Every structure is written in structure tokens, then in C-alpha cells.
Amino acid sequence: MSDRKGATRRGGVLRRALSRLTSSEDALEAEELQDEVRESGYRSIAQCADRERVRVCGEVRCITLRPRAGVPALEADLYDGSGTIVLVWLGRRRIAGIEPGRRLVAEGRVSIHQQRWVMYNPKYQLKPLGDDE
């Protein structure tokens, strides 16, 4: 019985290795980000609920400066491998360190605006550059 269990484990390892070799770069990056979220204990964006206070972690995909009611608003799309949330800082045109490719942790209340997850004026913590954990 232990031989069968060992064979199953080896088969699982081989299956995962083969999957990684045949997966696209985007799929591998998404898997890596999801692993980081699970290991760090942050909430997965896909598991957020409306009006819930959460702490999420991910990679900034793009930055947009979009006025809201005549006030500048900096928007950053944060991707964690399971989904994307838009972080919005009202009254800001730029925040040092927040740029595409940068990983960060954001904390705040999630809401839905125009069928997208949004977090207004979140607290944030930049992850060190080159930090894959």
C-alpha cells in the first residue's frame, strides 16, 4: 500500500512538472502569485465580498490618472492571479513607488463599481523589489 502511495506522489510531481512546462508564461505567473497569496495569508481577490474589509497582495498591472468629480484620482490595477481589484487614491496624481510590475499589499474596504472590484484610498505597503515571497 505504501508503494502505491509513493507512486501516486511521484505521478503528482510529474504531472505538475509537465503542466509547468506546457503552461503559458501568464498562467505560470498567475499560479506563482496565487501561491504567494495562499502562503502569506492574504485574501484572494476572487474571494472578496462586497463591503468587506480585506487585505490583499498582488502585482500592479497598470496605472491610470482619471479625474473623478473634478478631482484627480490615481488608479492602479492590482492582480493576484485570481482576479484584479482597482485601487483608487482620490486627490493623488502620483504615489512614489507605485508603478507597473511592483508588488504591494493593500488594505481597505472592497466595493463594486461598474462591475469591478474597487478599493478607495487603501492603506498600502510596497513589497521590496526583487522579493518573490
Residue pairs with C-beta under 8 A, 6 or more apart in sequence:
20 28
23 31
29 81
30 81
30 82
31 81
32 81
32 132
33 58
33 59
33 79
33 80
33 81
34 44
34 80
34 81
34 82
35 81
36 57
36 132
36 133
37 43
37 44
37 56
37 57
37 58
37 80
37 81
37 82
38 44
39 133
40 57
40 133
42 55
42 56
42 57
42 80
42 105
43 54
43 55
43 56
44 56
44 80
44 82
44 83
45 56
45 58
45 78
45 79
45 80
45 82
45 83
45 84
45 85
45 117
46 82
46 83
47 82
48 54
48 56
48 85
48 110
48 117
49 110
50 110
50 111
50 112
51 109
51 110
51 111
52 109
52 110
53 107
53 108
53 109
53 110
54 107
54 108
54 109
54 110
55 105
55 106
55 107
56 78
56 80
56 85
56 105
56 106
56 107
56 119
57 80
57 103
57 104
57 105
57 106
57 127
58 78
58 79
58 80
58 81
58 85
58 103
58 104
59 78
59 79
59 80
59 101
59 102
59 103
60 76
60 77
60 78
60 79
60 98
60 99
60 100
60 101
60 102
60 103
60 104
61 77
61 78
61 79
61 84
61 100
62 76
62 77
62 100
63 74
63 75
63 76
63 98
63 99
63 100
64 74
64 75
64 76
64 77
65 72
65 73
65 74
65 75
65 93
65 94
66 73
66 75
67 73
68 88
68 90
71 90
71 91
72 90
72 91
72 92
72 93
73 88
73 89
73 90
73 91
73 92
74 88
74 89
74 92
74 93
74 94
74 95
74 98
75 86
75 87
75 88
76 86
76 87
76 98
77 84
77 85
77 86
77 87
78 84
78 85
78 86
78 87
78 104
78 106
83 117
84 116
84 117
85 106
85 110
85 116
85 117
85 118
85 119
86 113
86 116
86 117
86 118
86 119
87 106
87 118
87 119
87 122
87 124
88 118
88 119
88 120
88 121
89 95
89 121
89 122
90 120
90 121
97 126
98 104
98 124
98 126
102 126
102 127
102 129
103 126
103 127
103 131
104 124
104 125
104 126
104 127
105 124
105 125
105 127
106 119
106 122
106 123
106 124
107 122
107 123
107 124
108 119
108 120
108 121
108 122
108 123
109 119
109 120
110 117
110 118
110 119
111 117
111 118
111 119
111 120
112 118
